[in-house]
Amino acid sequence: MIKVLFFAQLRDQLGVSELSVSSDENPNVQVLLNNLKNKDEQWEKLLSRATLMVAVNQTISNKTATLSSGDEVAFFPPVTGG
């Protein structure tokens, strides 16, 4: 299983902070994203944003990153400082 986390406004807009998905059906971040977008129109809209960031096992990553059972994938909006 892969643990998927959602942070900040993304978490609020999706109404979920985390979920578990099969690692067999999600070999990389892009496939995982595509599968999540299929949940409904709101998920499609929010997870299609060009500014969406991803971290795999707490390291900023890209959508081609390979996933394995036990991995943690986090999706979040861009981080700004002030």
C-alpha positions, 0 to 999 in steps of 0.5 A, spaced: 500 500 500 501 507 498 500 512 503 497 518 500 497 525 504 494 532 502 496 538 505 493 545 506 488 548 502 488 542 497 486 537 504 480 542 505 478 542 498 478 535 497 475 533 504 480 528 506 487 528 509 490 521 507 488 515 504 491 508 502 492 506 495 494 499 492 502 500 490 500 494 484 495 499 481 500 505 481 507 504 479 509 511 479 506 518 481 503 520 474 499 514 474 497 515 481 495 522 480 491 519 474 487 514 478 486 519 483 483 524 478 478 519 476 474 519 483 470 525 481 470 532 477 473 536 483 479 531 484 480 532 477 480 540 477 484 540 483 489 535 482 490 538 475 493 544 477 500 546 474 502 548 481 501 542 484 507 539 488 509 532 490 513 529 495 515 522 495 517 519 502 518 526 504 523 528 498 520 533 493 519 529 487 516 529 480 511 525 477 515 520 473 518 518 480 517 510 481 512 508 487 513 502 491 509 498 497 510 502 503 511 509 500 508 515 502 506 520 497 504 528 499 500 533 494 500 540 496 500 547 493 506 551 492 509 553 499 510 561 500 514 564 505 513 571 508 
